[in-house]
Amino acid sequence: MWKVRKEKAPGSFLKFHTGTTNLTKSNSFKNILVVDDEIEMRIALETTLKREGHQIILAENGKQALEKLNEDSFDLVLTDVKMPKMNGVELLKALKKNRRKQ
């Protein structure tokens, strides 16, 4: 089973934030899964988030992300939308479906 830790807004599956968010505001570092088929974007996000002290795991597509989710738990999943094999929307649907099973 996937272990994804997240805050749940009342009456909804995902909690969306608008504007900027300081991930280190609470001084707790996060375990983040970055999913993108473009290596430059993965590296840029990894570099920026590691500089803030977060643990970063990378995946090239949705299928690889699901494998990583079976291996570890994450506080946040950052995903691209358009990717080969399994796109970001399909990935989020799979996460939502698995969440309902738990």
Secondary structure per residue as TSV (DSSP state, phi and psi in degrees):
chain	resnum	aa	ss	phi	psi
A	1	M	-	360.0	144.7
A	2	W	-	-79.8	141.5
A	3	K	E	-116.5	92.8
A	4	V	E	-109.3	118.0
A	5	R	-	-90.5	130.1
A	6	K	-	-158.9	158.6
A	7	E	-	-82.2	139.9
A	8	K	-	-113.3	122.5
A	9	A	-	-74.7	144.3
A	10	P	T	-55.1	127.4
A	11	G	T	78.2	10.7
A	12	S	-	-141.9	162.9
A	13	F	S	-84.4	-44.6
A	14	L	-	-116.1	146.5
A	15	K	-	-104.2	116.9
A	16	F	-	-100.7	142.1
A	17	H	-	-115.6	141.9
A	18	T	-	-110.1	152.0
A	19	G	S	82.3	-159.0
A	20	T	-	-96.4	148.9
A	21	T	-	-129.7	132.1
A	22	N	-	-92.2	105.4
A	23	L	T	-65.5	-22.1
A	24	T	T	-98.6	10.8
A	25	K	T	-54.9	-40.5
A	26	S	T	-88.8	7.8
A	27	N	S	60.9	19.1
A	28	S	-	-111.9	126.2
A	29	F	-	-83.7	147.0
A	30	K	-	-108.2	152.2
A	31	N	E	-96.4	113.1
A	32	I	E	-119.6	133.2
A	33	L	E	-101.4	121.0
A	34	V	E	-105.9	123.2
A	35	V	E	-120.8	113.7
A	36	D	-	-159.9	139.5
A	37	D	S	-80.5	-14.8
A	38	E	-	-92.8	117.0
A	39	I	H	-60.3	-35.7
A	40	E	H	-62.6	-40.0
A	41	M	H	-69.6	-40.7
A	42	R	H	-60.0	-45.6
A	43	I	H	-66.1	-41.8
A	44	A	H	-62.3	-45.7
A	45	L	H	-66.4	-41.9
A	46	E	H	-60.4	-47.1
A	47	T	H	-61.2	-47.2
A	48	T	H	-64.5	-46.4
A	49	L	H	-73.1	-34.9
A	50	K	H	-66.1	-35.3
A	51	R	H	-59.9	-30.2
A	52	E	T	-84.1	-2.7
A	53	G	T	97.5	6.7
A	54	H	-	-83.7	152.9
A	55	Q	E	-87.4	125.4
A	56	I	E	-118.4	132.6
A	57	I	E	-118.7	137.7
A	58	L	E	-110.4	145.6
A	59	A	E	-139.2	143.9
A	60	E	S	-86.5	-19.3
A	61	N	S	-160.6	176.2
A	62	G	H	-62.5	-39.6
A	63	K	H	-63.1	-43.2
A	64	Q	H	-65.9	-35.4
A	65	A	H	-62.7	-40.9
A	66	L	H	-62.3	-37.7
A	67	E	H	-62.3	-44.3
A	68	K	H	-64.1	-36.6
A	69	L	H	-67.3	-26.5
A	70	N	H	-75.7	-21.7
A	71	E	H	-93.1	-25.6
A	72	D	-	-150.5	168.8
A	73	S	E	-109.8	150.8
A	74	F	E	-132.3	145.1
A	75	D	S	-81.4	-27.0
A	76	L	E	-150.2	139.4
A	77	V	E	-119.0	117.5
A	78	L	E	-102.1	120.8
A	79	T	E	-132.1	144.4
A	80	D	-	-74.6	163.1
A	81	V	S	-93.1	-51.0
A	82	K	S	-92.8	109.5
A	83	M	-	-146.0	155.2
A	84	P	S	-75.2	166.2
A	85	K	S	70.9	-58.2
A	86	M	S	-151.3	120.4
A	87	N	-	-81.5	175.3
A	88	G	H	-64.0	-36.0
A	89	V	H	-66.6	-43.2
A	90	E	H	-62.9	-39.1
A	91	L	H	-61.0	-48.0
A	92	L	H	-64.4	-36.7
A	93	K	H	-63.3	-40.8
A	94	A	H	-65.2	-39.9
A	95	L	H	-63.3	-42.8
A	96	K	H	-64.8	-43.2
A	97	K	H	-61.9	-44.3
A	98	N	H	-65.4	-36.9
A	99	R	H	-60.4	-39.2
A	100	R	H	-66.0	-30.0
A	101	K	H	-71.7	-25.1
A	102	Q	-	-77.9	360.0
